[in-house]
Amino acid sequence: MPDRLILSNARLIDPEAGEIRPGGVILEDGLIAGFTDAAPEGAIDCRGKCLAPGIVDIGVKIGEPGERHKESYRTAGQAAAAGGVTTVVTRPDTTPVTDTPELLEFASRRAAEVAPVRVLPMAALTKGRDGREMTEIGFLRDAGAVAFTDADRPVRDPKVLLRAMQYARGLDALIIAHAQEPGLSHGACMTSGPFAAKQGLPSVSPMAERMQLERDLALVEMTGVRYHADQVTCAPGIAAIRRAKAQGLDVTAGTSVHHLTLNEFDVGDYRTFFKVKPPLRSESDRMETVQALADGVIDIVSSMHTPQDEESKRLPFEAAASGAVGLETLLPACLQLVHAGHIDLPHLFRALALNPARRLGLPVGRLAVGAPADLVLFDPDTPFILDRGTLRSKSKNTPYDGRRMQGRVLLTLAGGRVVFDRSAA
């Protein structure tokens, strides 16, 4: 690619300014060098489509090294580029667990070799994600860890979590937690209620989310640590986050696109592609979560990309593995909220790009002079039927298979380089 590139005739989605405006972007040496209304010869004509900061997706699971058959850095990077995701933030729940500087450096090196987009690793908060002894947070941070989390395993022992928070506070490190009380949640695969009872499946109350959050937030109040709840999915959890923010705690909240766009009834006839963690909620909780996103109580939306092979999904619902892929479906699924009038495009890209970048201290996620030229060009109105067989991920476990969706990524640039072009795909 040339060192200088101009994208003209676009609708610029600016999440910082909260506006949509016509114009073009000048890119030089991998950065945004300026803006223009002109369309010089050689410019890429965006034909009035939407140009926004590239998505920053926190909480992506990659199979390497031990589960490469489910997802590799190469295939995850290709899926991310096709989905407009220019920064992938990976989870440490790998085999083996990413809990040492050596494993972290392997992940960073491997990703840099084969992934077309930026890949940033998180490290485990406790050794082996066992919740008994904290990892070497300082060494891991020096090795490139952008945050610390035990992924979908909450730390059971509050003393262990307290020590980790105190240490992280001294380093200004970010702790990301999964807010599900582990005792109540163990073995559950649906949210409790009449539908779960009718299906005859083990279930858990949404209060399990609030209970874990309340404990964690009390420790945050004690330590002053930077804390992010990865998936807040129900009214009791949202209320806890709202109170913590009102107290002035350094707390942010995320949710998954699946909990914004699906509910418990989608499980239907025990369809295991809809088995995620935490389980899909009631429609009233889904709408509470959508409203919390619109109000700014929920800051970040992620795909929570969790590839699973066919064998682990083709089991009875209770025994099937949890999780769904989402790198390629994150944007079109989120656009459902825009088309339904719940949020506008600048607000959506605050949650997809600007807010996660700010929380991690990254310079991306903005349309500003000097910012990295990580951009996504998309048509929010193009309809299509999702065929999971066309997904670039190795695993195809998407709950949106066969669903009519609206919104297509046309072009993705990472560091000023075109890493996906639908016209050439």
C-alpha positions as CSV (number, residue, x, y, z in Angstrom):
1,M,0.0,0.0,0.0
2,P,1.2,3.6,-0.6
3,D,2.3,5.7,2.3
4,R,-0.4,8.2,1.5
5,L,-4.0,7.2,0.9
6,I,-7.2,9.2,0.7
7,L,-10.7,7.8,1.4
8,S,-13.2,10.3,0.0
9,N,-17.0,10.7,-0.2
10,A,-17.8,8.9,3.1
11,R,-20.2,9.4,6.0
12,L,-17.7,9.8,8.9
13,I,-18.9,8.2,12.1
14,D,-17.2,10.1,14.9
15,P,-17.8,8.6,18.3
16,E,-15.8,11.2,20.1
17,A,-17.7,14.1,18.7
18,G,-20.9,12.1,18.7
19,E,-21.7,13.1,15.1
20,I,-22.1,11.9,11.5
21,R,-20.6,14.2,8.9
22,P,-19.7,14.0,5.2
23,G,-16.1,14.0,4.2
24,G,-12.9,12.1,3.6
25,V,-9.9,11.0,5.5
26,I,-6.2,11.4,4.6
27,L,-3.9,8.6,5.7
28,E,-0.1,8.9,5.9
29,D,2.4,6.5,7.3
30,G,-0.2,4.5,9.1
31,L,-1.8,7.5,10.8
32,I,-4.8,9.8,10.2
33,A,-3.1,12.9,8.8
34,G,-6.2,15.0,8.2
35,F,-9.7,15.3,6.7
36,T,-10.8,16.6,3.3
37,D,-14.0,17.3,1.3
38,A,-12.1,16.8,-2.0
39,A,-11.9,13.6,-4.0
40,P,-8.6,13.7,-5.8
41,E,-7.5,11.3,-8.4
42,G,-6.4,8.0,-6.9
43,A,-8.6,8.4,-3.8
44,I,-10.8,5.5,-2.7
45,D,-14.4,6.5,-3.3
46,C,-16.5,5.4,-0.4
47,R,-19.7,6.1,-2.3
48,G,-21.5,7.7,0.7
49,K,-21.0,4.6,2.9
50,C,-20.1,4.8,6.6
51,L,-16.5,5.2,7.7
52,A,-15.8,4.6,11.4
53,P,-12.9,3.7,13.7
54,G,-12.0,0.1,13.7
55,I,-13.6,-2.1,16.3
56,V,-11.7,-3.0,19.5
57,D,-13.0,-6.4,20.6
58,I,-12.2,-7.3,24.2
59,G,-12.5,-11.0,25.3
60,V,-11.6,-13.0,22.1
61,K,-10.6,-16.6,22.7
62,I,-7.9,-18.0,20.4
63,G,-7.2,-21.8,20.3
64,E,-3.4,-21.6,20.0
65,P,-1.4,-23.4,21.2
66,G,-3.4,-26.3,22.6
67,E,-6.7,-26.0,20.7
68,R,-5.6,-24.8,17.3
69,H,-8.2,-27.0,15.6
70,K,-10.9,-24.6,17.0
71,E,-9.2,-21.3,16.1
72,S,-5.7,-20.0,15.2
73,Y,-4.3,-16.5,15.2
74,R,-4.4,-16.6,11.4
75,T,-8.1,-17.5,11.1
76,A,-9.1,-15.3,14.0
77,G,-7.2,-12.4,12.4
78,Q,-8.9,-13.0,9.0
79,A,-12.3,-13.2,10.7
80,A,-11.6,-10.0,12.6
81,A,-10.6,-8.1,9.4
82,A,-13.8,-9.3,7.7
83,G,-15.8,-8.1,10.6
84,G,-14.2,-4.6,10.9
85,V,-12.3,-5.6,14.1
86,T,-8.9,-4.0,13.9
87,T,-7.8,-4.7,17.5
88,V,-8.3,-8.1,19.0
89,V,-7.9,-8.4,22.8
90,T,-7.4,-12.1,23.6
91,R,-8.4,-14.0,26.7
92,P,-5.9,-16.1,28.7
93,D,-8.1,-19.2,29.0
94,T,-5.9,-21.1,26.6
95,T,-4.3,-24.6,26.9
96,P,-2.0,-24.0,28.7
97,V,-3.2,-21.0,30.5
98,T,-1.5,-17.7,29.6
99,D,-0.1,-17.0,33.0
100,T,3.7,-16.6,32.4
101,P,5.7,-14.0,30.5
102,E,7.0,-16.8,28.2
103,L,3.5,-17.8,27.1
104,L,2.5,-14.2,26.7
105,E,5.5,-13.5,24.5
106,F,4.7,-16.6,22.4
107,A,1.1,-15.4,21.8
108,S,2.3,-11.9,20.9
109,R,5.0,-13.2,18.5
110,R,2.7,-15.7,16.8
111,A,-0.1,-13.1,16.4
112,A,2.4,-10.6,14.9
113,E,3.5,-13.2,12.4
114,V,0.2,-14.3,10.9
115,A,-2.7,-12.0,12.0
116,P,-3.5,-9.0,9.7
117,V,-4.9,-7.0,12.6
118,R,-3.5,-5.8,15.9
119,V,-3.7,-8.5,18.6
120,L,-3.2,-7.6,22.3
121,P,-3.1,-10.3,25.0
122,M,-4.6,-10.4,28.4
123,A,-2.9,-12.5,31.1
124,A,-4.4,-14.7,33.8
125,L,-5.1,-13.0,37.1
126,T,-4.3,-16.2,39.1
127,K,-2.0,-19.1,38.2
128,G,-3.7,-21.7,36.1
129,R,-6.9,-19.6,36.6
130,D,-7.3,-21.7,39.7
131,G,-8.1,-18.7,42.0
132,R,-5.5,-19.7,44.6
133,E,-2.4,-17.6,43.9
134,M,-2.0,-14.5,41.8
135,T,0.3,-14.4,38.8
136,E,3.4,-12.2,38.4
137,I,1.3,-9.2,37.4
138,G,4.3,-6.8,37.1
139,F,6.3,-9.2,34.9
140,L,3.3,-10.0,32.8
141,R,2.6,-6.3,32.3
142,D,6.1,-5.7,31.2
143,A,5.7,-8.5,28.7
144,G,2.7,-6.8,27.1
145,A,-0.4,-7.9,29.0
146,V,-3.0,-5.1,28.6
147,A,-5.3,-6.5,31.4
148,F,-5.6,-9.3,33.9
149,T,-8.5,-11.8,34.0
150,D,-9.4,-15.4,34.8
151,A,-11.9,-15.2,31.9
152,D,-15.1,-17.1,32.8
153,R,-13.8,-18.3,36.2
154,P,-14.6,-15.9,39.0
155,V,-12.0,-15.8,41.8
156,R,-13.8,-17.6,44.7
157,D,-11.5,-16.6,47.5
158,P,-12.0,-12.9,48.4
159,K,-8.6,-12.7,50.1
160,V,-6.9,-13.8,46.9
161,L,-8.8,-11.3,44.9
162,L,-8.1,-8.6,47.4
163,R,-4.3,-9.2,47.2
164,A,-4.4,-9.2,43.5
165,M,-6.4,-6.0,43.4
166,Q,-4.0,-4.3,45.8
167,Y,-1.0,-5.3,43.7
168,A,-2.8,-4.3,40.5
169,R,-3.7,-0.9,42.0
170,G,0.0,-0.2,42.7
171,L,0.8,-0.9,39.0
172,D,-2.4,0.9,37.7
173,A,-3.3,-2.4,36.0
174,L,-6.8,-3.2,34.8
175,I,-8.7,-6.2,36.3
176,I,-11.4,-7.7,34.2
177,A,-13.9,-10.0,35.9
178,H,-16.7,-12.4,35.0
179,A,-19.6,-11.6,37.4
180,Q,-21.3,-14.9,38.1
181,E,-21.4,-16.3,41.6
182,P,-19.6,-19.6,41.0
183,G,-21.5,-21.8,43.4
184,L,-25.0,-20.9,42.1
185,S,-23.9,-20.9,38.5
186,H,-22.2,-24.3,38.5
187,G,-23.9,-26.6,36.1
188,A,-26.5,-24.1,35.1
189,C,-27.2,-23.7,31.4
190,M,-30.3,-21.4,31.4
191,T,-31.7,-18.5,33.3
192,S,-34.2,-19.5,35.9
193,G,-37.9,-18.9,35.1
194,P,-40.9,-20.6,33.6
195,F,-39.2,-21.3,30.3
196,A,-36.2,-23.1,31.9
197,A,-38.6,-25.1,34.0
198,K,-40.6,-26.1,30.9
199,Q,-37.4,-27.2,29.2
200,G,-36.3,-29.2,32.2
201,L,-32.8,-27.7,32.2
202,P,-30.6,-26.6,35.2
203,S,-30.9,-22.9,35.7
204,V,-29.5,-20.0,37.6
205,S,-31.1,-16.8,38.9
206,P,-29.9,-13.5,37.4
207,M,-29.2,-12.5,41.0
208,A,-26.0,-14.6,40.8
209,E,-24.7,-11.8,38.6
210,R,-25.5,-9.2,41.2
211,M,-24.1,-11.2,44.1
212,Q,-20.7,-11.6,42.4
213,L,-20.7,-8.0,41.3
214,E,-21.5,-6.7,44.8
215,R,-18.7,-8.6,46.3
216,D,-16.2,-7.5,43.7
217,L,-17.3,-3.9,43.9
218,A,-16.9,-3.9,47.7
219,L,-13.2,-4.9,47.1
220,V,-12.9,-2.3,44.4
221,E,-14.1,0.3,46.9
222,M,-11.5,-1.0,49.4
223,T,-8.6,-0.9,47.0
224,G,-9.4,1.7,44.3
225,V,-8.3,-0.7,41.5
226,R,-9.4,-0.2,37.9
227,Y,-12.1,-2.8,37.3
228,H,-14.1,-3.9,34.3
229,A,-17.1,-6.3,34.4
230,D,-16.9,-8.2,31.1
231,Q,-20.6,-9.2,30.8
232,V,-23.4,-7.4,32.6
233,T,-26.6,-8.9,31.3
234,C,-29.5,-8.4,33.6
235,A,-31.4,-5.7,35.6
236,P,-29.9,-6.6,39.1
237,G,-26.3,-6.5,37.6
238,I,-27.0,-3.2,35.9
239,A,-28.3,-1.7,39.1
240,A,-25.1,-2.7,40.9
241,I,-22.9,-1.0,38.2
242,R,-25.0,2.1,38.3
243,R,-24.5,2.4,42.0
244,A,-20.8,1.9,41.8
245,K,-20.4,4.6,39.1
246,A,-22.5,7.0,41.2
247,Q,-20.0,6.3,44.1
248,G,-17.2,7.4,41.8
249,L,-15.5,4.0,41.6
250,D,-13.2,3.3,38.7
251,V,-15.6,0.8,37.2
252,T,-16.7,0.1,33.7
253,A,-19.1,-2.5,32.4
254,G,-19.3,-4.5,29.2
255,T,-21.8,-6.9,27.6
256,S,-21.9,-9.3,24.7
257,V,-23.7,-8.7,21.5
258,H,-25.5,-12.0,22.0
259,H,-27.1,-10.7,25.3
260,L,-28.2,-7.5,23.4
261,T,-29.8,-9.3,20.5
262,L,-31.0,-12.7,21.7
263,N,-33.1,-14.0,24.6
264,E,-33.8,-17.3,26.4
265,F,-36.6,-18.3,24.0
266,D,-34.0,-18.5,21.2
267,V,-32.8,-21.7,22.7
268,G,-36.0,-23.2,21.4
269,D,-35.7,-26.9,20.7
270,Y,-32.4,-27.2,22.7
271,R,-30.3,-25.5,20.1
272,T,-26.8,-25.6,21.4
273,F,-25.4,-22.8,19.3
274,F,-27.5,-20.5,21.6
275,K,-25.7,-21.9,24.7
276,V,-23.5,-19.1,26.0
277,K,-22.1,-18.0,29.3
278,P,-23.8,-16.4,31.2
279,P,-27.0,-18.0,29.8
280,L,-29.3,-15.9,27.6
281,R,-31.7,-13.8,29.7
282,S,-35.4,-13.0,29.6
283,E,-36.6,-10.4,27.1
284,S,-37.1,-7.9,29.9
285,D,-33.5,-8.3,31.0
286,R,-32.4,-8.0,27.4
287,M,-34.2,-4.7,27.0
288,E,-32.8,-3.5,30.3
289,T,-29.3,-4.2,28.9
290,V,-30.1,-2.4,25.7
291,Q,-31.3,0.6,27.7
292,A,-28.2,0.5,29.9
293,L,-26.1,0.7,26.8
294,A,-28.1,3.7,25.5
295,D,-27.8,5.4,28.9
296,G,-24.0,4.8,29.2
297,V,-24.2,2.5,32.2
298,I,-22.8,-0.2,30.0
299,D,-19.7,1.1,28.3
300,I,-18.4,-1.6,26.0
301,V,-19.9,-4.2,23.6
302,S,-17.8,-7.3,22.7
303,S,-18.3,-10.4,20.6
304,M,-17.0,-12.7,23.4
305,H,-15.8,-14.8,20.5
306,T,-15.6,-18.4,21.8
307,P,-15.0,-21.0,19.1
308,Q,-16.2,-24.5,19.7
309,D,-15.8,-27.5,17.4
310,E,-18.8,-29.5,16.1
311,E,-18.2,-32.4,18.4
312,S,-18.5,-30.2,21.5
313,K,-21.7,-28.6,20.3
314,R,-23.5,-31.7,18.9
315,L,-24.4,-32.9,22.4
316,P,-27.4,-32.7,24.6
317,F,-27.9,-29.1,25.6
318,E,-26.8,-29.5,29.2
319,A,-23.6,-31.3,28.2
320,A,-22.7,-29.1,25.2
321,A,-19.9,-26.6,25.4
322,S,-20.8,-22.9,25.9
323,G,-19.9,-20.1,23.6
324,A,-20.4,-18.7,20.1
325,V,-18.1,-17.1,17.5
326,G,-18.7,-13.5,16.9
327,L,-15.8,-11.6,15.2
328,E,-17.6,-11.4,11.8
329,T,-21.1,-11.0,13.2
330,L,-20.4,-8.4,15.9
331,L,-21.1,-5.3,13.7
332,P,-24.2,-6.6,11.7
333,A,-25.7,-7.9,14.9
334,C,-25.1,-4.6,16.7
335,L,-26.7,-2.7,13.8
336,Q,-30.0,-4.4,14.7
337,L,-30.0,-1.9,17.7
338,V,-29.4,1.0,15.3
339,H,-32.2,-0.1,12.9
340,A,-34.6,-0.6,15.8
341,G,-33.9,3.0,17.0
342,H,-32.3,2.1,20.3
343,I,-29.0,3.9,19.7
344,D,-27.4,5.8,16.9
345,L,-24.2,5.0,15.0
346,P,-21.8,7.3,16.9
347,H,-23.1,5.9,20.2
348,L,-22.6,2.4,18.9
349,F,-19.0,3.1,17.9
350,R,-18.3,4.6,21.3
351,A,-19.1,1.1,22.7
352,L,-17.4,-0.8,20.0
353,A,-14.2,1.3,19.5
354,L,-13.7,4.4,21.6
355,N,-14.6,3.2,25.1
356,P,-12.7,-0.1,24.9
357,A,-9.6,1.7,23.6
358,R,-9.8,4.3,26.4
359,R,-10.2,1.6,29.0
360,L,-7.1,-0.1,27.8
361,G,-5.2,3.1,27.3
362,L,-4.9,2.6,23.5
363,P,-4.6,5.4,20.9
364,V,-7.1,3.8,18.6
365,G,-10.9,4.0,18.4
366,R,-11.0,7.7,17.2
367,L,-11.3,9.7,14.0
368,A,-8.6,12.3,14.9
369,V,-5.5,13.6,13.4
370,G,-2.5,11.6,14.7
371,A,-4.6,8.5,15.6
372,P,-3.7,5.1,14.0
373,A,-5.4,4.6,10.7
374,D,-7.6,1.7,11.9
375,L,-10.8,2.1,10.0
376,V,-13.9,0.2,8.8
377,L,-16.0,1.1,5.8
378,F,-19.4,-0.4,5.9
379,D,-22.9,-0.2,4.5
380,P,-25.4,-0.3,7.4
381,D,-28.3,-1.1,5.1
382,T,-27.2,-4.1,3.0
383,P,-29.4,-7.1,3.8
384,F,-28.0,-10.7,3.7
385,I,-28.8,-14.1,5.1
386,L,-25.9,-15.4,7.3
387,D,-24.5,-18.7,6.2
388,R,-22.2,-20.0,8.9
389,G,-20.3,-22.0,6.3
390,T,-18.9,-18.8,4.8
391,L,-17.4,-17.6,8.2
392,R,-13.6,-17.3,8.2
393,S,-13.3,-18.7,11.7
394,K,-12.3,-22.4,11.9
395,S,-15.3,-23.0,14.2
396,K,-18.8,-22.2,12.9
397,N,-20.8,-22.1,16.1
398,T,-22.8,-18.9,15.5
399,P,-26.4,-18.5,16.8
400,Y,-27.1,-16.2,13.8
401,D,-26.9,-19.0,11.2
402,G,-29.7,-18.6,8.7
403,R,-30.8,-15.3,10.1
404,R,-31.6,-12.3,8.0
405,M,-29.1,-9.5,9.0
406,Q,-28.5,-6.0,7.8
407,G,-25.1,-4.3,7.4
408,R,-21.9,-5.4,5.6
409,V,-18.3,-4.5,6.1
410,L,-16.8,-3.3,2.8
411,L,-13.3,-2.4,3.6
412,T,-11.0,-2.7,6.7
413,L,-7.8,-0.9,7.2
414,A,-5.3,-1.6,10.0
415,G,-2.4,0.8,10.4
416,G,-3.3,2.3,7.0
417,R,-3.1,-1.1,5.3
418,V,-6.1,-2.6,3.6
419,V,-6.5,-5.9,5.4
420,F,-10.0,-6.8,4.0
421,D,-11.7,-5.7,0.8
422,R,-15.1,-7.3,0.1
423,S,-14.8,-6.4,-3.6
424,A,-11.7,-8.6,-3.7
425,A,-12.9,-11.3,-1.3
